[in-house]
């Protein structure tokens, strides 16, 4: 069985700009590393929750938030699925 990757796009002002940043990530740890590099910020905990189905791009969209325990938490971007934890 092949590896399953999620598509992630960074939060930008416009969808068109956000789609230019799409990357494939294989797990939450890799996503944390990519977000940390992009924003030059420490990422300890991510909150990932279902947002909506975006018919413009065909994604079941999940919002990704860098959860800094209420101290400057922010939306990092969006996934086209969620990671399954075993």
Secondary structure as UniProt FT lines:
FT   STRAND          6..10
FT   HELIX           15..19
FT   TURN            20..21
FT   STRAND          23..25
FT   HELIX           28..39
FT   STRAND          46..54
FT   TURN            55..58
FT   STRAND          59..66
FT   TURN            69..70
FT   STRAND          74..79
//
